[in-house]
Amino acid sequence: MEHQCIEEDYSVDRWMVPYTGTRGCKQYIYGKTHPLRYKLWVGTTRTDYINWFKPYQGASSNVSQTYKDLGVGASIVLEYADVLRSKWPPSKFHLFFDNFFTSIGPIYSLTKKNLYRTDTIR
């Protein structure tokens, strides 16, 4: 993020990265041509430029202590929002995320931080 230009629209999602090496922390996905993959939490711009990522390390091991009570999905969204705020404090951002990350916690917190959001609800 050091050399990135400021943008207004950002997305938070999870990516599965194929890997055939011998390291741990991979997830097995049945029926895929490359069944062993790493799961990453990723923050991108609207042009799919990755400007933040965090490896998935299990359900509770990589959840920020600040947002631990909100759950994994909400804490990932709010951590990414904090990263954006620390880089460009006065700017307004629009975050996009899917129903995995949607709950009342991030909706309320993002509104309180004066950030816009578009999310899906089931």
Stockholm file with secondary structure:
# STOCKHOLM 1.0

chainA/1-122         MEHQCIEEDYSVDRWMVPYTGTRGCKQYIYGKTHPLRYKLWVGTTRTDYINWFKPYQGASSNVSQTYKDLGVGASIVLEYADVLRSKWPPSKFHLFFDNFFTSIGPIYSLTKKNLYRTDTIR
#=GR chainA/1-122 SS CTTCCCCSEEEEEEEEEECCSSCSCCEECTTCSSCEEEEEEEEEETTCCEEEEEECCSTTTTCCGGGGGGCHHHHHHHHHHHHHHHHSTTCCCEEEECTTTCSHHHHHHHHHTTCEEEECCC
#=GC SS_cons         CTTCCCCSEEEEEEEEEECCSSCSCCEECTTCSSCEEEEEEEEEETTCCEEEEEECCSTTTTCCGGGGGGCHHHHHHHHHHHHHHHHSTTCCCEEEECTTTCSHHHHHHHHHTTCEEEECCC
//
